[in-house]
Amino acid sequence: MDRFVIEGGARLSGTLKVDGSKNAALPLMAASLLADEDFILRNVPDLSDIRSMKRLLAALGIEQSEPSEDCWKARVTDTDKRHAPYDMVSTMRASICVLGPMVARRQRARVSMPGGCAFGHRPVDLHLRGLEALGARIRLENGDIIAEADRLKGATVFLGGPFGSTVTGTANIMSAAVLAKGTTVIESAACEPEIVDLADLLISMGARIEGAGSPRLVIDGVEELGGADHSVMPDRIVAGTWAAAAAATNGDVILERFPWDSLLAFLDVMKQVGVRIERLDGGEPCAREATVRVTSERHLRPAVITTQPHPGFPTDLQAQLMALLCLAQGNSVITEKIYPERFMHVAELARMGGLFTRQGPTVVVQGVKNLVGAPVMASDLRASACLVIAGLAARGTTTVNRVYHLDRGYVRMEDRLTELGANIRREDDREKSKVDPSNQPAIEILASSPPTPSAKLVKSDG
């Protein structure tokens, strides 16, 4: 199993192009099951989750080729294959996105319950209730979801959940409804840009969809869909990660294909903190993509943040921003409204000298003068990125273990950061660490008021 070894303190500088979005590409690829002609996606990132989806689609009768480095071409050659087995979907939650297209196009689907990052319970009941509303017969058997329907029928589907709308659920139901008979109305639909990207693709194939990007989708079913030639939107979470890394190292980084219009809440918070993200292309104020320059004040300011469904602050950037706010002058407050247990990175940041007080879904981040390198363990994809950012900004050496999580969402992260001047390398963790803990600088802990008796304090042993 690989790990990253980071020598902190290098100031990031240079230019990067933001890769295509993983969270957009996976449901877009699943939509190839609906196509009757050649299906082409461009700007597809080379990630482990993407490779897993390719293997799954091959098992479902999709013939594939790669005409160029980031281009994926597919065509349905066998519609009798309808089983997505456990060994192919257990590590990738987005595999559930094949369920809707298969029921709509092949009348039957058998999909194992999906896996993914372990930061809280994320049920698929809204997916199943939505398909049932369209007329599918659903049952569970030996850990598999089995869905059947002669032909789906349009209906009104409500997709609101206790923590907001479901993004993959919206993608699944929308992809099924485009071939249903009659009109489907999806209420409390997810408004995320990845849903808009999927709607744009389906419309280019002949689907009739109105309202993408709003909480109400209206879909008039069609008899069949043609092919597609579509470019995947840039990854807003990757873009935000690079921006946070530049700010944490007091860097100067230019980002191309920055998804400006998708990150307005993030941009607002970064401005409050003292990070400058300037448009360099002179385009429209809310253009989907832009070229930006990221720089920061030497003294960062604290912020109060609450994660929310789009267009609010994205939960997938909460951990990365927490790493940055560890270095702010004052106390920041982060409240997680989407996944209240998504704080597994807090204990690891505390090992690096971060000071935190947690109570329920809220964490108070007490800014420190410096973070200090330490061995840390990655728990999920975005927590891994958080620890890398912390390691880049820290004094001394940080070892981030279990970086296979990062390979699910960032294309060769260590190479991209090296291009910007970071001292980071990938190692096999079977090699003996060359880091001597006795050489690590001491952790400086700032004086602070004691927490309330009901609060949980997480801090370093230093």
N, C-alpha and C positions, 0 to 999 in steps of 0.2 A: 504494500500500500504506500502511495507516495505522500510526501510532505513538502512544504515550502520552508526554506530557510531564508530569512530576511534580515539584512543588516540595515537597521533603521537610520534615518537622518538624511537621506539623499533627497534633494529637491527635484520633483518631477518637472520635466520641461520637454516640449516637443509637440508632435501632431499625431492624432489617432483618428481613424474613421470608425464610427459606431457600427457594429455588426447588426445583421438582421435579428429581429426579435424571436427568441425561443418561444415565448408564450403566444405569439401570433402564429409562428410557423407550424406548431404541432396541430392545432385544429384545422389550419389551411391544408396540411398534408392529409389529414383524415378526410377532408372534403373530396379528395381524389376518388374516393369510393363512389361518389355520386356521378362522376363524369362518364360520358359516352364517347369522348374523343380524347386526344392527347392533352395532357395536363402538365403545365410547366410553371414552376416556381423559381424566382430569382432572388438573390440576396439571402440564401438559406445558410444559416451559421453551421459550422462544423462542430457539433456538440455531441456528447454522449447520448442525451435524450433524443436528439434528431436521428442519430444512428439507430437507437432502439426503435423509434417509430418506423424507420425504413424497414427494419427486420420484421416488425409486426405487419406492416402493409404487404410485404413480400409473402408472408404466411397467409394473407387474406386475398391473394390472387392479383396483386398489383405488380406489373412488370416495370422495372425502373432502370434509368440510366442517368449519368451525370455529364452533360455535354461540356461543362466548364466547372471551375472550382466551386462556385457558389450557386450553381444552377442544378435543379432537380427536375427530371422529366419522368412522368408516370403514365401508365395506361392500364385499365382494367382488362385482364385476360381470363379471369376465372371467377364467376359470381357464385360458385357453389361452396366456396370456402367461407365459413361464417363463425369460426371459433378463434377467439383471442385468448390463448392459454396463460396460466399463471406465470410460467417462467419468463414470458415476454412482457408482462404488464406489471409485475410485482414491484418494480423499482421506479415506475414512471406513472404518476397520477393522470397525466394528460391522455393516457391510453383509453380512458373512458370516452374520449371524443369520437371513437369509431362506432360507438353504440348507436347513436341516432342515425348516421348515414347508412349503416348496414340494415337497420330495421326498415328505413324508408326505401332503400334500393333493392334489398335482397329478401325482405319480408321476415327475416329471422336473424338474430344475433346471439352469440354466447360469449360473454366477456367476463373474465375473472375480475373480482374486486381489485381496484388499483392500489398501487403503493405510492411512494413519494417521500417528501421530507417529513420528519417526525417532530412537529412542533404543535400538536394538538389534533383533536378529532375533527375530521372534515368529511362528513357523510355525503353520500350521493343520492339521498332520498329525493331531493328536488328534481334531479335528472329523471328518476324513475316515475315520480308523480306527473312530471310534464309529459313523458311518453305515454303514460296511461291515459292522460287527458286527451291525447291524440288518437287513442284507440288501441294502443299496444297492450298485449297481455304479458304481464311481468311475473316471473317467479325466480326464486333463488334455489340453486341446486349445487351442493358440494363446493360452495364458495364462488360459484359463477352466477352472474346475472343472465337470465335467458329472457329475451324479448321477442315477441312474435306479433305480426299483423299482416292481414292480406293486403290492405292499403290503409295508411294512416289517413285520418280525417281531421280537417281543421277544427280548432276549438280555442277557447280562451284559457290561457295558462298563466298562473301566478307563480313567479319565481322568487319572491322575497323570502329571505331567511332571517334568523335571529341576529346575524352580523352583517346584513346587507344582501344585495343580489349576488347570485352565483355566476361567475364568469364562464367557467367551463360548462355549467348547466345551460346558460343562455346559448353558448356555441352549439351544444348538443341538440337542443330543442329547435333552434333556428335551422340547423343543417337537416333535421328530420322534416320540419314543416314545409320546406321548399318543394318537396315532392308529395305532400299530403293533398287530399282532395278538398277544395274549398279554402276558406280564409282562416288563418291562425292569428290570434292576438296574444302577444307575450307581454304581460303586465309585470312591472318591477324588473324589467330586463336590465342586465348589466350595461353600463354606459362606457366601459373601458375602450380605449383606442383599438385594442386587439379585436374586439367585437365589430367595430367599424371596418377594420381591415378584412375580416371574414365576410361581412356583408358585401363589401366591394367586390371581393372575389366571386361570391355566389351570383351577384347581379351580372357580372361579366360573363357568367356561364348561362345566363338566361333566367335566373330567379327574379321574383318580384317581391322586393322588400322595401318597406318605408319605415323611417324613424330610427335608423341605426345611429347610436350615440345618445339616444334619449331613453327614458324608462319604458317606453311603449313601442313595441315593434308590431307592424302589421305585415303579414306575409300571405300572398295569394299563391297557392300551390300551382305547379306546372306539371306537365306529363313527363318531361325529361329535361336534362341539363346537358349542355355541350362541353367543350374543353375550356381551357383557360391558359393565359400567359400573364402572370401576376408577379409583382415584386413585393417581397415581405417588408413591412414597415421596419424602421430602425428600432432597436431595443431600448426602451425608455429606462429600464432598470440598469442596464449596462452603462448607458450614458450618465445616469445619476451616480453610479459607482465611480466612474472615472472622474467626474466632477468633484465628488467628495474626497477622493484620493489626492487630487491636485490641491484642494484646499487644505487638507490635513498636513501636507508637506510644504505649505507656503509656496506652491509651485506656480508654473505659468504654462498652461496646456491649451492647445487648440483642438477642438473636437469637430470633426466633419460629420454630416448627416445626424446632427443632434436633433431629436424629436421635440422641438420647442413647444408646439401646441399641446403635446401630451404631458408636459411637465410643469404646467403653470403653478401648481401648488408647491412643488419642490423648488421652483425658481424663487417664489415669494419667501420661503423659509430661508433659503441660502442668502438672499439679500438681507434679511433680518440678522443673520449670523455674521455678516460682513464679508461674504464671498461675492465677488463680481463675476457675472456671466454675461459677457457682452456679445451682441450680434455683430458679425463681421461681414455679412453678405448683403446687408441693406434690403432684405426681403420684407414680405408682409409681416405685420406685428404678430399675427398668430399663424404663421406658416407651419406646415407639418414638419418641415426639416429646415435646419439652419446650420451655418458654420459659426461656432462660438469660441471665445477665448475665456478661460477660467483662471482667475487670479484671486488672491484673498488678502485681507488685512492681516497684519502681523498679530493683532490681538483680536481673537474671535469673541463674539457676543453670545450669551445664552439665548435659548428660545423655548417656547411652549408649543408642543406639537401633538396633534391627535390624528392617528391614521383613520382614513375613511375611504369608502368606495370612490371611484373616479367621479368627479374631478378633484376630490380631496387628496390629501397627502397619501401616497401609496404605501401600503404595508410592506411591500418588498424593498423599500428604501429605509425602513425604520432602523434596522441594525447598522447600516452604513453611516447614517446620520448620527447615531449614538456614539460611534467611534470618534467622529469629528467633534461632537459636543463635549467629549471628555476633556478637550483642550480649550474649551471656552472659559472666559473669566466670569464665573458665577454659576448659579444653579439653573439647569434646564429641566423641563418636565415633559416626558413622553408618555402618552396614553395610547394603548393599542386596542382599537375598537373592532378590528377584523378577526384577529387570532389572539385572544387575551393571554394565551400561554407562550407567545412567541418571544421569549426572553432568555433562551438558553445561552445566548452569547454574553449575558451580563456577568455570570460567574467567571468566564474566561477573561473578559476585560478587567475584572477585579484582580486577576492574577498579574496583570500588567500595570497595576497601580490605579485603576479607575475606582471612583467612589460612587456608590449607588445606594439608594433607599427605594425598595419596592413595596408597594401595597396594592394587591390585586392586579388590575391591568395597567397600573401606572408606575413608572420608574422616575425618580428624581436623580439626575446626573449632576454630581458636584464636580465642577471643572478642576483639573489639576494642572500644575505647571508643566509636567512631563509624564508621558507614559514610558514604561521600561520594558524592554524585551523579556520574553519568558516563553517556555513551552506551553502551547495551548492546543485545545482539541476542537475541531470544527464539528458542529452538530447538524447543520443543514446548509443549503446553498447560500442564502443571504447572510447567515451568521458567519460563514466562511469568509465572505467578502469583507465583512466588518472587521474580522481579525487580521486580514491582510492589510487593510487601511491602517489599523492601529499599529501593526508591525512596521509599516513604512514610516510612520511618524515617531515611533518610539526610539529611545536611546538604547543601544545594544542590539542583541540578536534575538529574534523571535522565530520560533519553530511552530508552524501551523500544521498539525497532523490531520490526516484523513481528507486531503484536498480533492478526492474524487468527487466530492459534492460540487466543487467549483467547476469541474469539467462538464457538469450538466448545464451550466448557464453562461460560462465565459470561455471564449475561444482562446486557448493558449494564453491564459492570463499572465503567466510569468514572462512570456516573450514580449507581450504588449507593454508590460510595465518596465521591462529591461530597455525597450526602445525609448522610454521616457527618462531613463537614467536611474531607475531603481536598482538596488543591489539585492536581487532575489534569484533564487535558484531552486529547481525541483530536485529532490533526492528520493531514493527508495528508502523507506524507513527501516529497512533491514541493515542499512549502513550504520555504523556507530556514530553518534553525534559528536561533532568536533567542538561543540560549545561547552565551555567550562562554566558552570553556574557561579563559581567564585569570582569570575571576571565580570559578572553582570553588575551594573551600577545600582546603588541603593535606591529604593523607592521613597520618594518624598511625599508624605501624607500631610495635607493641609488640615489645620484645625477646623472643626465644624461643630455645629450644635448637635446634640444627640437626637436620634429619631424618636417619634412617638412610640409608646410601648407596643402598639399593635403593628408597627411597621417592621419590615425585615431588612436588616442592613447587610449588604454584601460588600466586603472590602478585602484588600490584600492582607496577607499575614506579615508583610514587610514592616 
